[in-house]
Amino acid sequence: MQDVVTWGALIASVGAIIAVVRLSLTIGARLNKADSASSIATAALAKVDIVGMQLAEYKVEAAGKFASAMDLADAERRFATACDGLSARFDRMAERLDRVLETIVDRRHDK
């Protein structure tokens, strides 16, 4: 009977050793995954910092390139002045055309 208990104890101890080895390998694998995840997160944070700096630089550059409200108001005033000048030119051209047409009509009546 003692032989059966000894074999049972041996099998149980081998099973316990295998369980401990398997547990330690599983914990080691998870620690390796955690380390690699940590290094990936560190790299991602570095990239985020770089992109953040690039975005800040772009904001400064874009602010310098886009027109301000005052610039737009000045451009609108210049456009309105040009349109008024064009209107005056059309009025003078219409007057000249009227005189030409009156001259043509007067010549026809004289004949």
Backbone hydrogen bonds, N-H to C=O, Kabsch-Sander energy under -0.5 kcal/mol:
donor,donor_aa,acceptor,acceptor_aa,energy
5,V,1,M,-1.8
6,T,2,Q,-2.2
7,W,3,D,-2.4
8,G,4,V,-2.4
9,A,5,V,-2.8
10,L,6,T,-2.5
11,I,7,W,-2.6
12,A,8,G,-2.4
13,S,9,A,-2.6
14,V,10,L,-2.5
15,G,11,I,-2.4
16,A,12,A,-2.3
17,I,13,S,-2.4
18,I,14,V,-2.6
19,A,15,G,-2.3
20,V,16,A,-2.5
21,V,17,I,-2.7
22,R,18,I,-2.7
23,L,19,A,-2.5
24,S,20,V,-2.5
25,L,21,V,-2.3
26,T,22,R,-2.3
27,I,23,L,-2.6
28,G,24,S,-2.3
29,A,25,L,-2.5
30,R,26,T,-2.2
31,L,27,I,-2.2
32,N,28,G,-2.3
33,K,29,A,-2.2
34,A,30,R,-2.3
35,D,31,L,-2.4
36,S,32,N,-2.5
37,A,33,K,-2.5
38,S,34,A,-2.2
39,S,35,D,-2.3
40,I,36,S,-2.3
41,A,37,A,-2.4
42,T,38,S,-2.2
43,A,39,S,-2.1
44,A,40,I,-2.5
45,L,41,A,-2.4
46,A,42,T,-2.0
47,K,43,A,-2.2
48,V,44,A,-2.4
49,D,45,L,-2.2
50,I,46,A,-2.1
51,V,47,K,-2.8
52,G,48,V,-2.5
53,M,49,D,-2.2
54,Q,50,I,-2.4
55,L,51,V,-2.5
56,A,52,G,-2.1
57,E,53,M,-2.3
58,Y,54,Q,-2.3
59,K,55,L,-2.4
60,V,56,A,-1.8
61,E,57,E,-2.3
62,A,58,Y,-3.4
63,A,59,K,-2.3
64,G,60,V,-1.4
65,K,61,E,-1.4
66,F,62,A,-2.4
72,L,68,S,-2.1
73,A,69,A,-2.2
74,D,70,M,-2.4
75,A,71,D,-2.3
76,E,72,L,-2.2
77,R,73,A,-2.2
78,R,74,D,-2.3
79,F,75,A,-2.2
80,A,76,E,-2.6
81,T,77,R,-2.4
82,A,78,R,-2.2
83,C,79,F,-2.4
84,D,80,A,-2.4
85,G,81,T,-2.4
86,L,82,A,-2.2
87,S,83,C,-2.2
88,A,84,D,-2.2
89,R,85,G,-2.0
90,F,86,L,-2.3
91,D,87,S,-2.2
92,R,88,A,-2.3
93,M,89,R,-2.5
94,A,90,F,-2.5
95,E,91,D,-2.2
96,R,92,R,-2.3
97,L,93,M,-2.5
98,D,94,A,-2.4
99,R,95,E,-2.3
100,V,96,R,-2.3
101,L,97,L,-2.6
102,E,98,D,-2.6
103,T,99,R,-2.2
104,I,100,V,-2.3
105,V,101,L,-2.5
106,D,102,E,-2.7
107,R,103,T,-2.1
108,R,104,I,-1.6
109,H,105,V,-1.9
110,D,106,D,-1.7
111,K,107,R,-1.1
